[in-house]
Amino acid sequence: MKLYEAKLAGRRFDEVAPLLSAEAVFWFTDGTHRGIDAIRAAFEDTWRTLQNEVYWLEDVDWIAVGDTAASCTYRFRWTADIDGTACAGEGRGTTVLRKEGGEWKIVHEHLSRFPK
């Protein structure tokens, strides 16, 4: 997850893509994104909106770890400029990884707001 977090900070999807399974499904507040092309579009759209973004993970908790699959939950936080206004946000996330060809790949990510 540290490598994923670092690649996201670079805001270049071509560096993020090798960490994702071709079968990945991401659930964001704006919808479901299935496959690399859809996930790329979601990330790049977000990056266009959030200028000067800083994104990080806290409280990563590995809730399941095995030889071929693992899952963690965490708090995500971000700061960015949106239309020239400084903004910040946070939420909760879950990521599921699967070993594919000897490498760990993200097969699912779910980001959402904290319940009220």
KAVENTA-V802234 format. One record per helix or strand of 3 or more residues. SS is the DSSP state (@ for helix, = for strand). FROM is the first residue (numbers start at 1). LEN is the number of residues. If there is no record, write none. Layout:
<<SS:FROM:LEN> <SS:FROM:LEN>>
//
This chain:
<<@:2:9> <@:13:7> <=:20:9> <=:31:4> <@:36:14> <=:51:15> <=:69:14> <=:85:16> <=:103:10>>
//
